[in-house]
Each structure stands twice: as C-alpha cells, then as structure tokens.
Amino acid sequence: MKMFLISSAVAIIIAFVAYNVLISTGMDTASVYSSDNVRLTSNGS
C-alpha cells in the first residue's frame, strides 16, 4: 500500500511539474488544441 501511495504522489508531482512547464512556455490548453502543428512548434524537449 505504501508503494502505491508513493507512486501516486510521484505521478502527481510529475504531472504538476510538466503542467507548469507547458504553461510557462506559453502553451496553454487553448493554444495546444487549436494548433495543428504542436509537435513541430515544440522545442524538442
């Protein structure tokens, strides 16, 4: 059970960090879904 909680916490942290990185780079939800070439405009990271 402890491993489940730890893995869940890690997943939430990773998602939170990834979300903030996307927002900080200006790619919010609206621009991501409205763009046809999201993969081409990403910086490759």
Number of C-alpha atoms within 10 A of each C-alpha: 6 7 8 9 10 11 12 12 12 12 12 12 12 12 12 11 12 12 14 14 13 13 12 10 10 11 17 14 11 8 11 14 11 9 11 10 10 13 10 8 9 10 8 6 3
